[in-house]
Amino acid sequence: MEQHPSCPDNHVRPMTEQIRTLTAEIRALIEEPTAPLSVLEDTLTTGYAHALELERERGRLERRLGEVAAEGDGEQAQELAERVSHTDEHLSRLRALLRTLRARTSAART
């Protein structure tokens, strides 16, 4: 796997795959009328954990962006700004799905 130049530990790519897998699972559960409550709750918990991880990653990227911008490295700053934007997009989509899953989970409890 090719490493991302400004992310030598390469943990962004696995996180993206994890989010894709998680969002697919959430979508399937939202559509599944007989999904067990325990599965809904576990997936909701996992989703919240991933959302927190994305928020942490965004904060790390924003701090690094500030450092790079102060150094005057425009190319790397642009790259980091794009990564912040992508992280925000993933986070927004995940939060929207989690809201729907939370409502689905609440309905399953009644």
N, C-alpha and C positions, 0 to 999 in steps of 0.2 A: 504494500500500500504506500502510495506517495505521501510524504509528510508535507504538511502545510508550512510554508516558510516562517510565518510569525507565530507558529504554534508547534514547537519542536516535539512536545510530548504527544501530539496528534490526537488529543482527546475530543476534539470538536467533531471529527468525522464519525466516530462511534456514537457520540451523543445524537447526531443527526439521524443515524440509523435507528437508535433507540426510540427517538421521538416518532419517526415514521411508523415503527412497529406499534408503539403505544397508541398513536392516533387511530391506526387501523383497528386495533382491539377495541378502543372506545367506541368508534363508529359502529362496529359489529354489535357491541353490547347495547347501544342505544336502540338499534333496530330489532334486537332479539327480545320478544315479549316474555319469554320464559327464562331469562337469565337469572340464575340464583342470586339472592341478595348478597351472599358472602362474596361472590365473584365481582359484583358491582362495587361493593365497598372496598375490596382489595384493589381493584383497578383504579378507583377514585383516589385511594391513598397513594398508590404508585404514581398516578398522574400529578398529584400535588407535590410529591417529592421531585419529580422531573421538572415541574414548573419552578420550584425553588432552585434547582441546579441551573436552569436556564437563566434565572435572575442573577445568580452568582457569576455565571459565565459572562453575562452582559456587563456586569460591574467590573469584572476583570478586564474585559476588552476596552471598556470606556476609560479605565485608568491607564491602560497601555496606550490607547489612542492619544490621551492627553500628554503622555511622556514623549511619544513619537512626534506629535505636532510641535511640542516645545523644542525638540531637536531639529526640526525643519525637514524631516524626511517625508515629503509630500506623497511619494508613491506608497510607502508603507502606511501612512495615515489614511490614504484612500482605501487601501485594502482592509484595514481595521474598521473603518467606517462602514464598509460594505458588510463585514462580518457582524458588526453591531446591528445593522439593519436586518440581516437575515435572522439573527437571534431574536430580535423583537418580533419578526413575523412568526417564527415558530412559537414564541411565547404567547402571542395574541391568539393564534389558532388553537393552541392547547388550552388556554383559559376558556375560550368559547366552548370547546368540546367538554371541558370539565364542568362548566355551568349546566350544560344539557345533561351530562351524566349525573350530576348531583340531583337535578330535578327528577330524572328517571329513577335514581336510587331512592329518593324520598317517596316517590309514588309506589315503589315496590314494598316499602315498609308499611304502607297502609292497607 
